[in-house]
Amino acid sequence: MAKHEVALPAAQVESVILTVRGHKVILDSDLAALYGVTTRQLNQQVKRNQDRFPNDFAFVLRRRQ
């Protein structure tokens, strides 16, 4: 396993997957907990490294009007 790879049990990942408006998602707070970092740190790294993530990797939910 490479230096920065993390092996997580499938059941642990599956337990935080939600279905929102027909899409499977993991909340940033749950993803951060899986990797052992704060939500703030996770969001900062995603923002700083946008070119490393697919366009649909992150999105902001808003209330329907």
BAVOBA-496477 format. One record per residue: residue number from 1; residue in three letters; x, y, z of N, C-alpha, C in turn. Coordinates in steps of 0.2 Angstrom, whole numbers, plus 5000, padded with zeros to 4 digits. Layout:
N
<r><resi>NUM</resi><resn>ALA</resn><n_x>X</n_x><n_y>Y</n_y><n_z>Z</n_z><ca_x>X</ca_x><ca_y>Y</ca_y><ca_z>Z</ca_z><c_x>X</c_x><c_y>Y</c_y><c_z>Z</c_z></r>
...
***
This chain:
65
<r><resi>1</resi><resn>MET</resn><n_x>5004</n_x><n_y>4994</n_y><n_z>5000</n_z><ca_x>5000</ca_x><ca_y>5000</ca_y><ca_z>5000</ca_z><c_x>5004</c_x><c_y>5006</c_y><c_z>5000</c_z></r>
<r><resi>2</resi><resn>ALA</resn><n_x>5003</n_x><n_y>5011</n_y><n_z>4996</n_z><ca_x>5007</ca_x><ca_y>5017</ca_y><ca_z>4995</ca_z><c_x>5006</c_x><c_y>5021</c_y><c_z>5002</c_z></r>
<r><resi>3</resi><resn>LYS</resn><n_x>5011</n_x><n_y>5026</n_y><n_z>5003</n_z><ca_x>5012</ca_x><ca_y>5030</ca_y><ca_z>5009</ca_z><c_x>5005</c_x><c_y>5033</c_y><c_z>5011</c_z></r>
<r><resi>4</resi><resn>HIS</resn><n_x>5001</n_x><n_y>5036</n_y><n_z>5006</n_z><ca_x>4995</ca_x><ca_y>5040</ca_y><ca_z>5008</ca_z><c_x>4989</c_x><c_y>5036</c_y><c_z>5007</c_z></r>
<r><resi>5</resi><resn>GLU</resn><n_x>4989</n_x><n_y>5030</n_y><n_z>5005</n_z><ca_x>4983</ca_x><ca_y>5026</ca_y><ca_z>5005</ca_z><c_x>4980</c_x><c_y>5024</c_y><c_z>5011</c_z></r>
<r><resi>6</resi><resn>VAL</resn><n_x>4974</n_x><n_y>5024</n_y><n_z>5012</n_z><ca_x>4971</ca_x><ca_y>5022</ca_y><ca_z>5018</ca_z><c_x>4966</c_x><c_y>5016</c_y><c_z>5017</c_z></r>
<r><resi>7</resi><resn>ALA</resn><n_x>4967</n_x><n_y>5011</n_y><n_z>5020</n_z><ca_x>4962</ca_x><ca_y>5005</ca_y><ca_z>5019</ca_z><c_x>4956</c_x><c_y>5005</c_y><c_z>5024</c_z></r>
<r><resi>8</resi><resn>LEU</resn><n_x>4950</n_x><n_y>5006</n_y><n_z>5022</n_z><ca_x>4945</ca_x><ca_y>5006</ca_y><ca_z>5027</ca_z><c_x>4940</c_x><c_y>5000</c_y><c_z>5026</c_z></r>
<r><resi>9</resi><resn>PRO</resn><n_x>4937</n_x><n_y>4998</n_y><n_z>5031</n_z><ca_x>4933</ca_x><ca_y>4992</ca_y><ca_z>5030</ca_z><c_x>4927</c_x><c_y>4994</c_y><c_z>5026</c_z></r>
<r><resi>10</resi><resn>ALA</resn><n_x>4924</n_x><n_y>4990</n_y><n_z>5021</n_z><ca_x>4919</ca_x><ca_y>4992</ca_y><ca_z>5017</ca_z><c_x>4912</c_x><c_y>4994</c_y><c_z>5021</c_z></r>
<r><resi>11</resi><resn>ALA</resn><n_x>4911</n_x><n_y>4990</n_y><n_z>5026</n_z><ca_x>4905</ca_x><ca_y>4991</ca_y><ca_z>5031</ca_z><c_x>4906</c_x><c_y>4998</c_y><c_z>5034</c_z></r>
<r><resi>12</resi><resn>GLN</resn><n_x>4912</n_x><n_y>5001</n_y><n_z>5035</n_z><ca_x>4912</ca_x><ca_y>5007</ca_y><ca_z>5038</ca_z><c_x>4911</c_x><c_y>5013</c_y><c_z>5033</c_z></r>
<r><resi>13</resi><resn>VAL</resn><n_x>4913</n_x><n_y>5012</n_y><n_z>5027</n_z><ca_x>4911</ca_x><ca_y>5017</ca_y><ca_z>5022</ca_z><c_x>4904</c_x><c_y>5016</c_y><c_z>5020</c_z></r>
<r><resi>14</resi><resn>GLU</resn><n_x>4901</n_x><n_y>5010</n_y><n_z>5019</n_z><ca_x>4894</ca_x><ca_y>5009</ca_y><ca_z>5017</ca_z><c_x>4889</c_x><c_y>5012</c_y><c_z>5023</c_z></r>
<r><resi>15</resi><resn>SER</resn><n_x>4891</n_x><n_y>5012</n_y><n_z>5029</n_z><ca_x>4887</ca_x><ca_y>5015</ca_y><ca_z>5034</ca_z><c_x>4886</c_x><c_y>5022</c_y><c_z>5034</c_z></r>
<r><resi>16</resi><resn>VAL</resn><n_x>4890</n_x><n_y>5026</n_y><n_z>5030</n_z><ca_x>4889</ca_x><ca_y>5033</ca_y><ca_z>5030</ca_z><c_x>4887</c_x><c_y>5036</c_y><c_z>5023</c_z></r>
<r><resi>17</resi><resn>ILE</resn><n_x>4885</n_x><n_y>5031</n_y><n_z>5019</n_z><ca_x>4883</ca_x><ca_y>5033</ca_y><ca_z>5012</ca_z><c_x>4875</c_x><c_y>5034</c_y><c_z>5013</c_z></r>
<r><resi>18</resi><resn>LEU</resn><n_x>4873</n_x><n_y>5040</n_y><n_z>5010</n_z><ca_x>4866</ca_x><ca_y>5042</ca_y><ca_z>5011</ca_z><c_x>4864</c_x><c_y>5043</c_y><c_z>5003</c_z></r>
<r><resi>19</resi><resn>THR</resn><n_x>4857</n_x><n_y>5043</n_y><n_z>5002</n_z><ca_x>4854</ca_x><ca_y>5044</ca_y><ca_z>4996</ca_z><c_x>4851</c_x><c_y>5051</c_y><c_z>4997</c_z></r>
<r><resi>20</resi><resn>VAL</resn><n_x>4853</n_x><n_y>5056</n_y><n_z>4993</n_z><ca_x>4850</ca_x><ca_y>5062</ca_y><ca_z>4993</ca_z><c_x>4848</c_x><c_y>5064</c_y><c_z>4986</c_z></r>
<r><resi>21</resi><resn>ARG</resn><n_x>4841</n_x><n_y>5065</n_y><n_z>4985</n_z><ca_x>4839</ca_x><ca_y>5067</ca_y><ca_z>4978</ca_z><c_x>4841</c_x><c_y>5062</c_y><c_z>4973</c_z></r>
<r><resi>22</resi><resn>GLY</resn><n_x>4841</n_x><n_y>5056</n_y><n_z>4975</n_z><ca_x>4843</ca_x><ca_y>5050</ca_y><ca_z>4970</ca_z><c_x>4850</c_x><c_y>5049</c_y><c_z>4969</c_z></r>
<r><resi>23</resi><resn>HIS</resn><n_x>4854</n_x><n_y>5053</n_y><n_z>4973</n_z><ca_x>4862</ca_x><ca_y>5052</ca_y><ca_z>4972</ca_z><c_x>4865</c_x><c_y>5049</c_y><c_z>4978</c_z></r>
<r><resi>24</resi><resn>LYS</resn><n_x>4869</n_x><n_y>5044</n_y><n_z>4978</n_z><ca_x>4873</ca_x><ca_y>5042</ca_y><ca_z>4983</ca_z><c_x>4878</c_x><c_y>5047</c_y><c_z>4985</c_z></r>
<r><resi>25</resi><resn>VAL</resn><n_x>4878</n_x><n_y>5049</n_y><n_z>4992</n_z><ca_x>4883</ca_x><ca_y>5054</ca_y><ca_z>4994</ca_z><c_x>4886</c_x><c_y>5052</c_y><c_z>5001</c_z></r>
<r><resi>26</resi><resn>ILE</resn><n_x>4891</n_x><n_y>5055</n_y><n_z>5002</n_z><ca_x>4894</ca_x><ca_y>5055</ca_y><ca_z>5009</ca_z><c_x>4895</c_x><c_y>5062</c_y><c_z>5011</c_z></r>
<r><resi>27</resi><resn>LEU</resn><n_x>4893</n_x><n_y>5064</n_y><n_z>5017</n_z><ca_x>4893</ca_x><ca_y>5071</ca_y><ca_z>5020</ca_z><c_x>4901</c_x><c_y>5072</c_y><c_z>5021</c_z></r>
<r><resi>28</resi><resn>ASP</resn><n_x>4903</n_x><n_y>5079</n_y><n_z>5020</n_z><ca_x>4910</ca_x><ca_y>5080</ca_y><ca_z>5021</ca_z><c_x>4912</c_x><c_y>5079</c_y><c_z>5029</c_z></r>
<r><resi>29</resi><resn>SER</resn><n_x>4907</n_x><n_y>5079</n_y><n_z>5033</n_z><ca_x>4909</ca_x><ca_y>5078</ca_y><ca_z>5040</ca_z><c_x>4910</c_x><c_y>5070</c_y><c_z>5041</c_z></r>
<r><resi>30</resi><resn>ASP</resn><n_x>4906</n_x><n_y>5066</n_y><n_z>5038</n_z><ca_x>4907</ca_x><ca_y>5059</ca_y><ca_z>5038</ca_z><c_x>4914</c_x><c_y>5057</c_y><c_z>5035</c_z></r>
<r><resi>31</resi><resn>LEU</resn><n_x>4915</n_x><n_y>5060</n_y><n_z>5029</n_z><ca_x>4921</ca_x><ca_y>5058</ca_y><ca_z>5025</ca_z><c_x>4927</c_x><c_y>5060</c_y><c_z>5029</c_z></r>
<r><resi>32</resi><resn>ALA</resn><n_x>4927</n_x><n_y>5066</n_y><n_z>5032</n_z><ca_x>4933</ca_x><ca_y>5068</ca_y><ca_z>5036</ca_z><c_x>4934</c_x><c_y>5064</c_y><c_z>5042</c_z></r>
<r><resi>33</resi><resn>ALA</resn><n_x>4929</n_x><n_y>5061</n_y><n_z>5045</n_z><ca_x>4929</ca_x><ca_y>5057</ca_y><ca_z>5051</ca_z><c_x>4933</c_x><c_y>5050</c_y><c_z>5048</c_z></r>
<r><resi>34</resi><resn>LEU</resn><n_x>4931</n_x><n_y>5048</n_y><n_z>5042</n_z><ca_x>4934</ca_x><ca_y>5042</ca_y><ca_z>5040</ca_z><c_x>4941</c_x><c_y>5042</c_y><c_z>5039</c_z></r>
<r><resi>35</resi><resn>TYR</resn><n_x>4943</n_x><n_y>5048</n_y><n_z>5037</n_z><ca_x>4951</ca_x><ca_y>5049</ca_y><ca_z>5036</ca_z><c_x>4954</c_x><c_y>5052</c_y><c_z>5042</c_z></r>
<r><resi>36</resi><resn>GLY</resn><n_x>4951</n_x><n_y>5053</n_y><n_z>5047</n_z><ca_x>4954</ca_x><ca_y>5056</ca_y><ca_z>5053</ca_z><c_x>4956</c_x><c_y>5063</c_y><c_z>5053</c_z></r>
<r><resi>37</resi><resn>VAL</resn><n_x>4953</n_x><n_y>5067</n_y><n_z>5049</n_z><ca_x>4954</ca_x><ca_y>5074</ca_y><ca_z>5049</ca_z><c_x>4948</c_x><c_y>5078</c_y><c_z>5051</c_z></r>
<r><resi>38</resi><resn>THR</resn><n_x>4949</n_x><n_y>5085</n_y><n_z>5052</n_z><ca_x>4943</ca_x><ca_y>5089</ca_y><ca_z>5053</ca_z><c_x>4939</c_x><c_y>5090</c_y><c_z>5047</c_z></r>
<r><resi>39</resi><resn>THR</resn><n_x>4933</n_x><n_y>5092</n_y><n_z>5047</n_z><ca_x>4929</ca_x><ca_y>5094</ca_y><ca_z>5041</ca_z><c_x>4932</c_x><c_y>5100</c_y><c_z>5038</c_z></r>
<r><resi>40</resi><resn>ARG</resn><n_x>4935</n_x><n_y>5105</n_y><n_z>5042</n_z><ca_x>4938</ca_x><ca_y>5111</ca_y><ca_z>5039</ca_z><c_x>4944</c_x><c_y>5109</c_y><c_z>5035</c_z></r>
<r><resi>41</resi><resn>GLN</resn><n_x>4948</n_x><n_y>5104</n_y><n_z>5038</n_z><ca_x>4954</ca_x><ca_y>5102</ca_y><ca_z>5034</ca_z><c_x>4952</c_x><c_y>5099</c_y><c_z>5027</c_z></r>
<r><resi>42</resi><resn>LEU</resn><n_x>4947</n_x><n_y>5094</n_y><n_z>5027</n_z><ca_x>4945</ca_x><ca_y>5091</ca_y><ca_z>5021</ca_z><c_x>4943</c_x><c_y>5096</c_y><c_z>5016</c_z></r>
<r><resi>43</resi><resn>ASN</resn><n_x>4939</n_x><n_y>5101</n_y><n_z>5018</n_z><ca_x>4936</ca_x><ca_y>5105</ca_y><ca_z>5013</ca_z><c_x>4942</c_x><c_y>5110</c_y><c_z>5011</c_z></r>
<r><resi>44</resi><resn>GLN</resn><n_x>4946</n_x><n_y>5112</n_y><n_z>5015</n_z><ca_x>4952</ca_x><ca_y>5116</ca_y><ca_z>5013</ca_z><c_x>4956</c_x><c_y>5112</c_y><c_z>5007</c_z></r>
<r><resi>45</resi><resn>GLN</resn><n_x>4957</n_x><n_y>5106</n_y><n_z>5008</n_z><ca_x>4961</ca_x><ca_y>5102</ca_y><ca_z>5004</ca_z><c_x>4958</c_x><c_y>5101</c_y><c_z>4997</c_z></r>
<r><resi>46</resi><resn>VAL</resn><n_x>4951</n_x><n_y>5100</n_y><n_z>4997</n_z><ca_x>4947</ca_x><ca_y>5099</ca_y><ca_z>4991</ca_z><c_x>4948</c_x><c_y>5106</c_y><c_z>4987</c_z></r>
<r><resi>47</resi><resn>LYS</resn><n_x>4947</n_x><n_y>5111</n_y><n_z>4991</n_z><ca_x>4947</ca_x><ca_y>5118</ca_y><ca_z>4988</ca_z><c_x>4954</c_x><c_y>5119</c_y><c_z>4984</c_z></r>
<r><resi>48</resi><resn>ARG</resn><n_x>4959</n_x><n_y>5118</n_y><n_z>4988</n_z><ca_x>4966</ca_x><ca_y>5119</ca_y><ca_z>4986</ca_z><c_x>4968</c_x><c_y>5114</c_y><c_z>4980</c_z></r>
<r><resi>49</resi><resn>ASN</resn><n_x>4965</n_x><n_y>5109</n_y><n_z>4979</n_z><ca_x>4967</ca_x><ca_y>5104</ca_y><ca_z>4975</ca_z><c_x>4961</c_x><c_y>5102</c_y><c_z>4970</c_z></r>
<r><resi>50</resi><resn>GLN</resn><n_x>4957</n_x><n_y>5107</n_y><n_z>4968</n_z><ca_x>4951</ca_x><ca_y>5105</ca_y><ca_z>4964</ca_z><c_x>4953</c_x><c_y>5101</c_y><c_z>4957</c_z></r>
<r><resi>51</resi><resn>ASP</resn><n_x>4959</n_x><n_y>5102</n_y><n_z>4955</n_z><ca_x>4961</ca_x><ca_y>5099</ca_y><ca_z>4948</ca_z><c_x>4962</c_x><c_y>5091</c_y><c_z>4950</c_z></r>
<r><resi>52</resi><resn>ARG</resn><n_x>4962</n_x><n_y>5089</n_y><n_z>4956</n_z><ca_x>4963</ca_x><ca_y>5082</ca_y><ca_z>4957</ca_z><c_x>4956</c_x><c_y>5078</c_y><c_z>4958</c_z></r>
<r><resi>53</resi><resn>PHE</resn><n_x>4951</n_x><n_y>5082</n_y><n_z>4958</n_z><ca_x>4944</ca_x><ca_y>5079</ca_y><ca_z>4959</ca_z><c_x>4940</c_x><c_y>5080</c_y><c_z>4953</c_z></r>
<r><resi>54</resi><resn>PRO</resn><n_x>4935</n_x><n_y>5075</n_y><n_z>4952</n_z><ca_x>4931</ca_x><ca_y>5075</ca_y><ca_z>4947</ca_z><c_x>4926</c_x><c_y>5081</c_y><c_z>4948</c_z></r>
<r><resi>55</resi><resn>ASN</resn><n_x>4923</n_x><n_y>5084</n_y><n_z>4943</n_z><ca_x>4919</ca_x><ca_y>5090</ca_y><ca_z>4944</ca_z><c_x>4913</c_x><c_y>5089</c_y><c_z>4948</c_z></r>
<r><resi>56</resi><resn>ASP</resn><n_x>4910</n_x><n_y>5082</n_y><n_z>4948</n_z><ca_x>4905</ca_x><ca_y>5081</ca_y><ca_z>4952</ca_z><c_x>4906</c_x><c_y>5078</c_y><c_z>4959</c_z></r>
<r><resi>57</resi><resn>PHE</resn><n_x>4913</n_x><n_y>5079</n_y><n_z>4961</n_z><ca_x>4915</ca_x><ca_y>5076</ca_y><ca_z>4968</ca_z><c_x>4912</c_x><c_y>5079</c_y><c_z>4974</c_z></r>
<r><resi>58</resi><resn>ALA</resn><n_x>4911</n_x><n_y>5086</n_y><n_z>4973</n_z><ca_x>4908</ca_x><ca_y>5090</ca_y><ca_z>4979</ca_z><c_x>4903</c_x><c_y>5095</c_y><c_z>4976</c_z></r>
<r><resi>59</resi><resn>PHE</resn><n_x>4897</n_x><n_y>5095</n_y><n_z>4980</n_z><ca_x>4892</ca_x><ca_y>5100</ca_y><ca_z>4979</ca_z><c_x>4889</c_x><c_y>5103</c_y><c_z>4985</c_z></r>
<r><resi>60</resi><resn>VAL</resn><n_x>4885</n_x><n_y>5108</n_y><n_z>4985</n_z><ca_x>4882</ca_x><ca_y>5111</ca_y><ca_z>4990</ca_z><c_x>4875</c_x><c_y>5110</c_y><c_z>4990</c_z></r>
<r><resi>61</resi><resn>LEU</resn><n_x>4872</n_x><n_y>5107</n_y><n_z>4995</n_z><ca_x>4864</ca_x><ca_y>5106</ca_y><ca_z>4995</ca_z><c_x>4861</c_x><c_y>5113</c_y><c_z>4997</c_z></r>
<r><resi>62</resi><resn>ARG</resn><n_x>4856</n_x><n_y>5114</n_y><n_z>4993</n_z><ca_x>4851</ca_x><ca_y>5120</ca_y><ca_z>4995</ca_z><c_x>4844</c_x><c_y>5118</c_y><c_z>4995</c_z></r>
<r><resi>63</resi><resn>ARG</resn><n_x>4840</n_x><n_y>5121</n_y><n_z>4999</n_z><ca_x>4833</ca_x><ca_y>5120</ca_y><ca_z>4999</ca_z><c_x>4830</c_x><c_y>5121</c_y><c_z>4993</c_z></r>
<r><resi>64</resi><resn>ARG</resn><n_x>4825</n_x><n_y>5117</n_y><n_z>4991</n_z><ca_x>4821</ca_x><ca_y>5118</ca_y><ca_z>4985</ca_z><c_x>4816</c_x><c_y>5123</c_y><c_z>4986</c_z></r>
<r><resi>65</resi><resn>GLN</resn><n_x>4815</n_x><n_y>5127</n_y><n_z>4981</n_z><ca_x>4810</ca_x><ca_y>5133</ca_y><ca_z>4982</ca_z><c_x>4804</c_x><c_y>5131</c_y><c_z>4978</c_z></r>
***
